[in-house]
């Protein structure tokens, strides 16, 4: 899976969590929660959706690594490498 495919998946799942958001305006290096004004439950639902969609185990201790779009893509790309 390429980084672009991962980024697309991340954005699609964020769109499911925050359907009113303009995903094209999200800054890749700024906190997802701050930009979308989502709470911790929404963020947890995002993590669960990533786990289910990409079949990647994400321990709670790694959640901070997924706080930005760039961070999420880098983390997930490393997990998806063969």
Rosetta silent file (secondary structure, phi, psi, omega in degrees, C-alpha in Angstrom):
SEQUENCE: XXXXXXXXXXXXXXXXXXXXXXXXXXXXXXXXXXXXXXXXXXXXXXXXXXXXXXXXXXXXXXXXXXXXXXXXXXXXXXXXXX
SCORE:     score description
SCORE:     0.000 S_00000001
   1 L     0.000  130.025 -178.024    0.000    0.000    0.000 S_00000001
   2 L   -81.482  164.611  176.611    1.437    3.365   -1.026 S_00000001
   3 H   -61.456  -37.173  178.818    1.573    6.478    1.116 S_00000001
   4 H   -64.758  -39.778  177.698   -0.998    8.108   -1.189 S_00000001
   5 H   -65.638  -40.363  177.707   -3.390    5.192   -0.683 S_00000001
   6 H   -64.743  -46.005  179.446   -2.896    5.390    3.077 S_00000001
   7 H   -59.566  -42.522  178.684   -3.450    9.178    3.048 S_00000001
   8 H   -61.914  -41.922  178.247   -6.621    8.696    1.011 S_00000001
   9 H   -64.938  -44.742  178.718   -7.879    6.093    3.494 S_00000001
  10 H   -57.818  -47.574 -178.311   -7.055    8.340    6.460 S_00000001
  11 H   -66.672  -39.223  178.587   -8.952   11.254    4.897 S_00000001
  12 H   -62.529  -43.455  179.893  -11.935    9.090    3.951 S_00000001
  13 H   -68.311  -35.918  175.412  -12.207    7.767    7.505 S_00000001
  14 H   -65.433  -35.498  176.547  -11.890   11.282    8.934 S_00000001
  15 H   -64.135  -32.897  175.865  -14.710   12.300    6.610 S_00000001
  16 H   -68.770  -35.900 -178.544  -16.850    9.561    8.145 S_00000001
  17 H   -76.229  -39.868 -177.125  -16.072   10.886   11.639 S_00000001
  18 L  -130.001   75.572 -174.154  -16.539   14.567   10.733 S_00000001
  19 L   -62.534  -21.158 -179.367  -18.736   14.693    7.619 S_00000001
  20 L   -83.428   -7.376 -175.218  -19.091   18.476    7.771 S_00000001
  21 L   -75.438  146.284  172.871  -15.321   19.002    7.548 S_00000001
  22 L   -92.475   93.030 -173.707  -13.573   20.358    4.463 S_00000001
  23 H   -64.375  -25.542  179.606  -10.872   17.703    4.276 S_00000001
  24 H   -67.252  -20.461 -178.197   -9.049   19.500    1.464 S_00000001
  25 H   -94.204   -2.257 -178.850   -8.234   22.318    3.895 S_00000001
  26 L   -68.249  136.531  176.486   -6.672   20.110    6.563 S_00000001
  27 L   -88.284  130.106 -173.126   -3.041   20.861    7.305 S_00000001
  28 L   -69.258  -16.941 -175.734   -1.012   17.638    7.344 S_00000001
  29 L  -113.080   14.948  179.506    1.206   18.655   10.264 S_00000001
  30 L  -114.806  145.754 -178.112   -1.433   20.076   12.635 S_00000001
  31 L   -48.032  127.911  177.144   -3.413   18.058   15.179 S_00000001
  32 H   -60.072  -45.763 -178.228   -6.401   16.315   13.611 S_00000001
  33 H   -59.863  -41.512 -179.892   -8.448   16.803   16.774 S_00000001
  34 H   -67.490  -42.216 -176.888   -7.788   20.544   16.827 S_00000001
  35 H   -70.127  -36.834 -176.918   -8.567   21.038   13.144 S_00000001
  36 H   -97.568   -4.905 -178.332  -11.769   19.007   13.147 S_00000001
  37 L    52.896   49.796  178.011  -12.806   19.918   16.685 S_00000001
  38 L  -103.949  152.654 -179.153  -13.421   16.253   17.520 S_00000001
  39 L   -90.694 -179.367 -176.052  -13.424   14.793   21.008 S_00000001
  40 H   -64.538  -32.292  178.090  -11.486   11.827   22.351 S_00000001
  41 H   -68.061  -41.114  176.691  -14.302    9.378   21.509 S_00000001
  42 H   -62.709  -41.373  178.894  -14.331   10.518   17.890 S_00000001
  43 H   -64.427  -41.371  177.252  -10.550   10.139   17.757 S_00000001
  44 H   -62.450  -41.033  176.699  -10.834    6.649   19.245 S_00000001
  45 H   -61.827  -35.992  175.589  -13.460    5.779   16.620 S_00000001
  46 H   -63.308  -45.521  179.286  -10.991    6.989   13.968 S_00000001
  47 H   -61.769  -44.210  179.468   -8.266    4.716   15.384 S_00000001
  48 H   -62.857  -41.768  178.528  -10.663    1.755   15.443 S_00000001
  49 H   -63.214  -40.151  176.186  -11.701    2.472   11.849 S_00000001
  50 H   -61.918  -45.045  178.814   -8.040    2.535   10.785 S_00000001
  51 H   -57.056  -48.422 -177.578   -7.466   -0.780   12.541 S_00000001
  52 H   -68.234  -44.054 -175.149  -10.436   -2.395   10.811 S_00000001
  53 H   -71.706  -39.469 -174.595   -9.834   -0.921    7.360 S_00000001
  54 H  -103.611   -4.626 -179.671   -6.071   -1.467    7.219 S_00000001
  55 L    55.663   49.471 -179.951   -5.793   -4.510    9.494 S_00000001
  56 L  -122.100  126.348  174.594   -3.115   -2.806   11.596 S_00000001
  57 L   -76.529  130.130 -178.832   -2.861   -3.235   15.351 S_00000001
  58 L  -125.481   99.174  178.859   -2.466    0.165   16.995 S_00000001
  59 L   -66.762  151.132 -177.920   -1.605   -0.009   20.699 S_00000001
  60 H   -55.020  -33.808 -179.394   -2.889    2.801   22.878 S_00000001
  61 H   -65.026  -18.188  179.566    0.679    3.914   23.562 S_00000001
  62 H   -94.976   -4.876 -178.227    1.011    4.731   19.835 S_00000001
  63 H   -52.709  -40.688 -179.998   -2.107    6.917   19.556 S_00000001
  64 H   -60.858  -24.814  179.312   -0.083   10.153   19.854 S_00000001
  65 H   -69.840  -15.448 -178.009    1.844    9.149   16.715 S_00000001
  66 H  -105.639   17.941 -174.179   -1.418    9.413   14.771 S_00000001
  67 L   -74.793  -19.706  175.227   -2.382   12.897   15.951 S_00000001
  68 L  -118.576  163.726  177.697   -1.565   14.524   12.577 S_00000001
  69 H   -64.039  -46.486  178.823   -2.276   13.335    9.051 S_00000001
  70 H   -60.055  -41.922  178.920    1.448   13.129    8.258 S_00000001
  71 H   -63.484  -42.378  179.675    2.071   11.240   11.489 S_00000001
  72 H   -64.326  -44.013 -179.515   -0.735    8.800   10.778 S_00000001
  73 H   -63.633  -46.055 -179.816    0.474    8.158    7.233 S_00000001
  74 H   -62.084  -45.543 -179.790    4.075    7.603    8.356 S_00000001
  75 H   -61.433  -49.548 -176.262    3.014    5.306   11.210 S_00000001
  76 H   -68.757  -36.062  177.349    0.651    3.252    9.072 S_00000001
  77 H   -62.285  -41.628  178.713    3.107    3.032    6.162 S_00000001
  78 H   -64.729  -36.815 -179.899    5.733    1.598    8.510 S_00000001
  79 H   -72.941  -28.920 -176.410    3.212   -0.950    9.822 S_00000001
  80 H   -89.245   -7.082  178.450    2.097   -1.971    6.305 S_00000001
  81 L   -66.787  141.031  179.537    5.618   -2.602    4.962 S_00000001
  82 L   -69.621    0.000    0.000    6.294   -6.265    4.275 S_00000001
